[in-house]
Amino acid sequence: MNSFSPRKKFLTALSAFKLGDLTRCKQLCLELLEVNSSEVNTLRLISQVELAQGQVVDAEQHLF
């Protein structure tokens, strides 16, 4: 994992999502979840990525 603070990494992931770079966004979210597996904003964002990729079951697992 690189030296980004969790907040900066989340904002980078959010920016990647907004730009349509779902792969990068998901990777950053996974890195963030390694540090804090219950961070609600990251869980919501990764679920949005997975829904956009058609991975409904994965998205549901992150939400519930």
Buried (B, 14 or more C-beta within 10 A) or exposed (E): EEEBEEEEBBEBBBEBBEEEBBEBBBBBBEBBBEEEEEBEEBBEBBBBBBBBEEBEEBBEEBBE
